[in-house]
């Protein structure tokens, strides 16, 4: 009975959406990483779900706002894993990350957060090694194995 009570009283993880932005580069597949504003980690463009939008559409919007990324977005999520969001208070909020994939990614020079965000389009193996979240690195490796 106690285990059942804990299961139902346990706080639910917040939901975040992310985009794995890819393209074919001169030496093979490339992946886009952005630098997080709070911790300086190299991550995928991500954000919160948006009222009135599907999770896919919210992830597409975040990729545009954070990195100026446009491309062909696949219809279904490609991954879902536990993650954490570092809050301005310094606390980590448990999250569930839902990831979609954008192919044929192009990058605009001017986009909403261009003054605040660093971005890098890297060969897939380098992006997997540089990603500062283990699950993101593993997702990139699996996507291009």
N, C-alpha and C positions, 0 to 999 in steps of 0.2 A: 504494500500500500504506500509506503514512504517513497519508493522509487517512482511510482506512478504520480504522486503528488509533486515530486521534484521535476518530473518531465513536463507537467502542465504549468508549473509556476516558473520554470526557467525562462529568463528573458529571451525573446527572439532576436536573432542577429539582424542588423539593418541590411538592406539590400543596396548594392551598388552595381552599376553597369560599366563595362569597359569595351574597348574596341582594339582588336589585333589588326593593325593596319599593315598591309603587305603590298609588295610590288616585285616585279622581276627586274633586278638590276643587272649591270654588265657582267657581274661574276656570280649571278644566281639570286635566289630569293633574298629580299630585304624586309626588315621589320622596323616600324617606327616606335621609338621610346621618347617619353617626355620626362622632364625632371619635376618631381613633386615640389610644391611651394613650401610645404611645412618642414619636411625632413630632408629634402635634397636627394631622395632616392630616384633611380631611373625605373619608370613604371610605364604601363599602358595608359593612354588617355582614358579617363574614367570620371564618373560622377554619380549623382543621385537620380533615381527615376523621376520623371516629370509628369505632373498631372495632365491627363488628356493625350499622352503619347505612349506608344508601346515601349517596352524595354529596348528593343532594337532601334527605334527612332531616337530614344534618349541617348543611347550609346553613340549613334551617328552624330547627334548634335554636340555631344561632348568632344568627339574627335575633331569636329570643325572648330569649336571654340578654343580648345586647348592647344591644337596643333595645326590648324588650317588644312586638315586632311579631308579629301573628297575621293570617292571611288565607288565601286560596286560592292554593296553590302549583301552578304549571304543571308538568306531568310531565317535560319535557325541559329540558336546559340551553339557555340562550339565547346564551351566549358562552363563549369560552375564549381567554385571552391571556396573554402573559408579564407577570410582575409581580415585585416584590421585597418581602420582609418584612424590616423593620428589626429586628434582634435587640437584646436588652438590652446586648450587647457593643458596639453601634454599627455592627456589620457588616451588610451587606445580603445576605440569602439569596435567590438566584434561585428564583422560584416560577412555577408555572402556575396561573392563576386560573380556576376553573370557576364560572360564574354561573348562578343560577336566578332565576325571577321569581315574586314574590308579588303577587297582585292583591287589591283590596278590603281593603287593610291597615288594621288598627285598632291602636292603641297603648295598652298598659296603663300605668298610673301606677307600678305596683310590679312590678319584674322583677329578675332576679338581679344585674345590673351597674348598676342605676339610680344608685347612689351614685358610680360611677366614670366613667360615660359621658355625654357630651352628645350629643343627637340633634336633628335638625331635619327636619321634613317640609316640603319646599319645592316651589313650582311647578317643573315639569320643566326649563324653560330656566334658572332660577336654580340648580337643583341641578347641572346640567351645567357651568355657569360656576364654581360653588363647589368642585366635586370637585377635589381636589388631585392626582389621578392621571389623566393624560391619557386613558388607555384607558377609565376609568370615565365621564368627561365625554363621550367619543365614543359610548360605549354608550348613555348616556341620550339623547343627541341622536338617534341612530339609532332608538331605541325609540319616540320620539315625533315623528318627522319627518312 
